[in-house]
Amino acid sequence: HEWIKHYGYDVIVVATKSDKLSNNALAKSKKIIKETLNLTENDFLDFKQEWYKDTGCLILDVLCMANSDAKSDRYIVIGYNEAEKIFSDISSNRLNQDNLCNLLSTSNFNRIPQVYIKTLNVAGKIIDILVIKKTNYRPYFLLKDKQIKTKHQIIRAGVIYTRNGSVNTPVDQSATEAQIAEMWRERFGLLLSPRERLEIYVQVYGNWSCNYDGEWKSCV
């Protein structure tokens, strides 16, 4: 586990044989695993005790996660209190996939992030996980301001937010110049090797432009 983290890979821990344990033993075992492996919030993992009361807060979290430097998909676990290590009720303000898609599509993203909800039953407790897919389409940002009503704050149009470790960019700040430049380089494929770019170009042959005058002369 530490070796994998040392070399910069993201880690997902899967604990098997949980059906062999009682609820009390399972809770105790998960606590030991979590503390031993130091499974805490990071640039691809966030915990929420309950569903968002303000959709503005949800949109900001999605922006920050989608723009994270994490090398894997990102996860927001809803229904877990990390401080107290307990599961909580998620019935209030809960969204389903249709609700979520509608919210994202009406929030004026420059490009809508790929986000879906996965529901799990953990020791008899229901949790929702927002899965934010890793793509090469960073940076994500809004084209119009969006208000966070409960905090009297504004997610500003055109501003690029991200996540540094376990901390989101404050709503009145932005990602650093270096972070933004790296996102654009990724977006335009400038971080890829020539071979990797060639493989992509070959796959998107619908964008090729060919010159044919009785015989094939060129195709680019």
Sequence and secondary structure as in RCSB ss.txt:
>XXXX:A:sequence
HEWIKHYGYDVIVVATKSDKLSNNALAKSKKIIKETLNLTENDFLDFKQEWYKDTGCLILDVLCMANSDAKSDRY
IVIGYNEAEKIFSDISSNRLNQDNLCNLLSTSNFNRIPQVYIKTLNVAGKIIDILVIKKTNYRPYFLLKDKQIKT
KHQIIRAGVIYTRNGSVNTPVDQSATEAQIAEMWRERFGLLLSPRERLEIYVQVYGNWSCNYDGEWKSCV
>XXXX:A:secstr
 HHHHHTT         GGGS HHHHHHHHHHHHHHHT   BTTEEEESS  SSHHHHHHHHHHHHT   SS EE
EEESEETTTTEE    TT   HHHHHHHHHTTTBSS   EEEEEEEETTEEEEEEEE   S     BSS EEEGG
GTEEE TT    EETTEE  TTS   HHHHHHHHHHHTTTTS HHHHHHHHHHTGGG  EEESSSEEEE 
